[in-house]
Amino acid sequence: LLYARSEAVPTLVVQGENDSVVAPKGAELLHAQLGTTEKRLIMFPKADHDLFGLFHPSGGELTEEGHRLADTLYQWIHQAPGA
């Protein structure tokens, strides 16, 4: 959080509300401290730390929630300034 205020790039913070590794409150604090005006915090109510397995190395089929998360990331990347 120390350097978050000086961050000026568009930033998307994605957090699972059921994350037992990283506390959701930390994502909220990071988002609040970011210096950029181009920022967004998205909390996924049913997600744990691996965010529906989207980033799990074993791959596999995505759930409906996983597809929603992937769509959210896609939209953010393609709508961010400079995309």
N, C-alpha and C positions, 0 to 999 in steps of 0.2 A: 504493500500500500504506500510505501514511502515515495515511490517514483510515479505513482498513478496520476497525480495531479499534473505532471509535466507531459503526460502522454497526449499527443495531438492527432493520432491516426484514428480512423473509424474503428470502433471496437464492439464486438458482439460477445456478450457473456452468456453462456448457456450452462444451466445448473439443474441437476436432478434433485427434486425435493426429498427423495429417499436416499440420498448419497450418505453413506456411512464413513467415507474416507475424507471428503472435503465438506465441511459444514455449509449448508446453503446460506447462512448468515454472512459467511466470508464473501460469497459472490455478490450479495447485496452491498456490502461495504466497499468492495472493489468498484462496482458500478458507480456508487455514489461519489467515490474519490476521483474517478477518471476526469481528466482535464478536457477531454474532447467533448464537443457538443453532438458529435455523430456517434452516439452510443445507444445500446439497447441491452436490456437484461431480459432473458426468457427463462422462466422456471418451468420445468416439466414435472407435473405432479406425480406421475407414476414411475419416473426414472430414478435409477440408482447411479452409482459411480460410472458404470460403463455405458450409460445413456442408451439403453435398449439394445446393447450389443453392437451399435453402429461402428464403434472403433475397436471392436474385439478382433484379435488376430485370427481367430478360428473361422470368422465369416459366418455364413449361414443365412437363412431367410430372415428378413426384417419383419418385425411386427408392424401393425398399423401405426403405433406410436413411433417406431423407428423411421417409418416412411415420412411421418409428419415432421420429425426432427430433421431428416435429410432435406425435405422441402424447405424448411425454415432456413437452414444453412445455405442452400442454393439461392433462395430469394435474397438473403442478406448479401451474399457475395456479388450477385448481379445488380443489386441496387445501390451498393456502396459507391461513394464518389470515386471516380477514377477507374471504375470497373470496365 
